[in-house]
Amino acid sequence: MSSAFPAHQALQQQLAELDARALTRRRRVQSRPCGPATLSDGKPLLAFTSNDYLGLANAPELIAAAQEAVARWGVGSGASALVSGHTEAHEALDHALARFVGCQAALSFSTGYLANLAVMPALLGRGDAIFADRLNHASLVDGALLSRAQLLRYTHLDLVMLEKQLAASKAKRKLIVTDSVFSMDGDTAPLPALLALAERYDAWLLVDDAHGFGVLGPQGRGALAEAQLSSPRLILMATLGKAAGVAGAFVAGSQTLIDWLLQTARPYIFTTAPPPMLAATLLRALGLVEHGDARREHLQAMITALQAGLADTRWQLQSSRTAIQPILIGDNALTLRVAQQLEALGIQVPAIRPPTVPQGTSRLRISLSAAHSLADVERLCAALRSLDCA
């Protein structure tokens, strides 16, 4: 490639600028299955990095289910769902997911990102309006932009601002969209109040429950079940690669909503269906989630232990009742330095920097799992207490 190519030179300069601002990212090569004891770039580390909240990603029951499923179904679906890729396993999973979250119907997707890209463009367009929390996940932002509807973003959790936007809107159709658990802060959305606003101003409410499904609510049925909410205005999206331990996502709601998405959601229509072996494995995972109260209780014990262990230190956790426990640091370079010092002590905690979080809010994102032990959490707290970086 010629070094005189201007666009290539511009990319090189932009990469150098990212590096100068301590914003360069790199992939770590993991040599062990998902779990607290990892081998990252050949280095053994105690990891607080994954969203495997119930510790199911390497569960023997799911490994056995996957082995049975691959023997039955092979490794690929071969086509999009509407051609020939929708199998008995997919059909059973969609019905089981709908029953589990208390909705009329559900539609499964390959990833949560695809699901969020699917919903808003299928429901809204020019002349409509989307009202979104400013800290929503990037997939929700991108889905809103793809819809070509007007995108109005309200300050994080500011329902007064949201209501003013709703009251002033002349849009034909309106949709409020929010994370249930915000992925970088670990705080939760006031879902009952948001649904009340949706009712008052004749809007849909789309809830991304990626980090609540499997953890919150009775039997891990999610944030809507925890809040005891039910309405034809509600659209639920949840992922299956976090607490459920496998891969994929689903959208659930009224039968009419799911029928419409099946006919119009481009990321569903034009994507090869997920391997049926994954759908069959997820059916087993759903049972483990439903009967996983002991795992959820242990996870809560790990959260309590971490909060108590850092209560009288300079490492102040953000306000979060979930498995996501961030320590706000602010400066990009300092955040990286703290993460590097922890790694020197054998502990891996990711340094989260812009654009994942707003400028000036870089942080350590501690992610807890039911697979962690009390000794793991105590080791992390002791390591943080010992650090001398400033």
Buried (B, 14 or more C-beta within 10 A) or exposed (E): EEEEEEEEEEEEEEEEEEEEEBBEEEEEEBEEEBBBEBEBEEEEBBBBBBBBBBBBBBBEBBEEBBEBBBEEBEEEBEEBBEEEBBBEBBBBBBEBBBEBBBBBBBBBBBBBBBBBBBBBBBBBEEEBBBBBBEBBBEBBBBBBBBBBBBBBBBEBBEBEBBBEBBEEBEBEBBBBBBBBBBBBBBBBBEBEBBBBBBEEBEBBBBBBBBBBBBBBBEBBBBBBBBBEBEBEBBBBBBBBBBBBBBBBBBBBBBEEBBEBBBEEBEBBBEBBBBBBBBBBBBBBBBBBBBEBEEBBEBBBBBBEBBBEBBEEEEBEBBEBBBBBBBBBBEEBBBBBBBBEBBBEBEBBBBBBBEEBBEEEBBBBBBBBBBBBBEEBBEBBBEBBEEBEEE
